[in-house]
Amino acid sequence: MDTIDQALGLEPGGQLYVQALQLLDWGRTLRLTCSYRFPDGEAHALNLVFQDCREFKWRVYAFDDDRPDVALVDARLGRGGHRSPAHLLTDRFGLTLIYGELQVERGGNGA
């Protein structure tokens, strides 16, 4: 997780949770509504918006509880411009996608 902390400019040691996932523009845009919880318990909302998506690979692992958010366990953001895929692994699903651009919207719907 340190790599995504650094890539997003977040304080190391916290935990990123996915709270919602939206497919927009007929799948060309993927928006992950997230909450980043700092080690002291404070949370900040942010959205990860993958634009100009061309390919998704989705694997569901479990839906055995009613938690509203899902911990991001491992993430490799790849490279935009469709050069290398992003790999996101949570405790419920895994997602691989090829995208054009990643935008981070701070203070979005989350926390």
C-alpha positions in Angstrom: 0.0 0.0 0.0 2.9 2.4 0.4 3.1 2.8 -3.3 -0.5 4.1 -3.6 0.0 6.3 -0.5 3.0 7.9 -2.2 1.3 8.1 -5.6 -1.7 9.9 -4.2 0.3 12.1 -1.8 -1.2 10.5 1.3 0.3 10.1 4.7 1.9 6.6 5.0 0.4 4.1 7.5 -3.3 4.9 6.8 -5.9 2.7 5.1 -7.8 3.4 1.9 -11.4 2.1 1.8 -13.6 1.8 -1.3 -17.2 2.9 -0.5 -18.8 2.8 -3.9 -18.0 2.1 -7.5 -19.6 3.8 -10.5 -19.3 3.1 -14.2 -20.0 6.2 -16.2 -20.1 7.0 -19.9 -21.0 3.4 -20.8 -17.9 2.1 -19.0 -15.4 4.7 -20.3 -15.1 6.2 -16.8 -14.7 4.4 -13.6 -15.2 6.3 -10.3 -14.2 4.8 -7.0 -15.6 6.8 -4.0 -13.0 6.3 -1.3 -12.2 7.2 2.3 -8.6 7.4 3.5 -8.3 6.8 7.2 -5.2 8.2 8.8 -3.4 6.3 11.7 -5.0 8.7 14.2 -8.5 7.7 13.0 -9.2 10.9 11.0 -10.8 10.3 7.6 -10.7 12.2 4.4 -12.9 11.6 1.3 -11.5 11.3 -2.1 -12.5 9.9 -5.5 -10.3 8.0 -7.9 -11.5 8.6 -11.4 -10.1 6.4 -14.2 -10.9 8.0 -17.5 -10.9 6.7 -21.1 -11.0 3.1 -19.8 -10.7 0.4 -22.5 -10.6 -2.9 -20.7 -11.7 -4.2 -17.3 -11.1 -7.6 -15.7 -13.2 -8.1 -12.6 -13.1 -10.9 -10.0 -15.4 -11.1 -7.0 -14.0 -12.9 -4.0 -16.7 -12.6 -1.2 -19.9 -10.9 -0.1 -20.3 -12.5 3.3 -20.8 -9.4 5.4 -22.7 -6.1 5.3 -19.8 -3.6 5.7 -20.4 -0.4 3.8 -16.8 0.0 2.7 -14.1 -2.4 1.5 -10.4 -2.2 2.4 -8.0 -1.7 -0.5 -5.4 -4.4 0.3 -2.9 -3.8 -2.6 -2.8 -1.4 -5.5 -0.5 -0.8 -8.5 -1.7 2.2 -10.5 0.1 1.2 -13.7 0.6 4.0 -16.3 -2.0 6.1 -18.0 -2.2 6.5 -21.7 -3.1 2.8 -22.0 0.5 1.8 -21.4 0.2 -0.6 -18.5 -2.9 -1.7 -16.4 -3.8 -0.7 -12.9 -4.3 -3.6 -10.5 -6.5 -3.0 -7.5 -7.1 -5.7 -4.9 -9.6 -5.4 -2.1 -10.9 -7.8 0.5 -13.9 -8.4 -1.7 -12.9 -8.0 -5.3 -9.9 -7.6 -7.7 -9.9 -5.3 -10.6 -7.5 -4.8 -13.5 -8.1 -2.0 -16.0 -6.4 -0.2 -18.8 -7.1 3.5 -18.7 -6.1 6.8 -20.3 -5.9 9.1 -17.3 -6.3 9.0 -13.5 -7.7 11.9 -11.6 -7.8 12.2 -7.8 -10.7 14.3 -6.5 -10.1 15.3 -2.9 -13.1 16.0 -0.6 -15.5 14.0 -2.8 -18.4 11.9 -1.6 -16.8 9.6 1.1 -15.7 9.7 4.7 
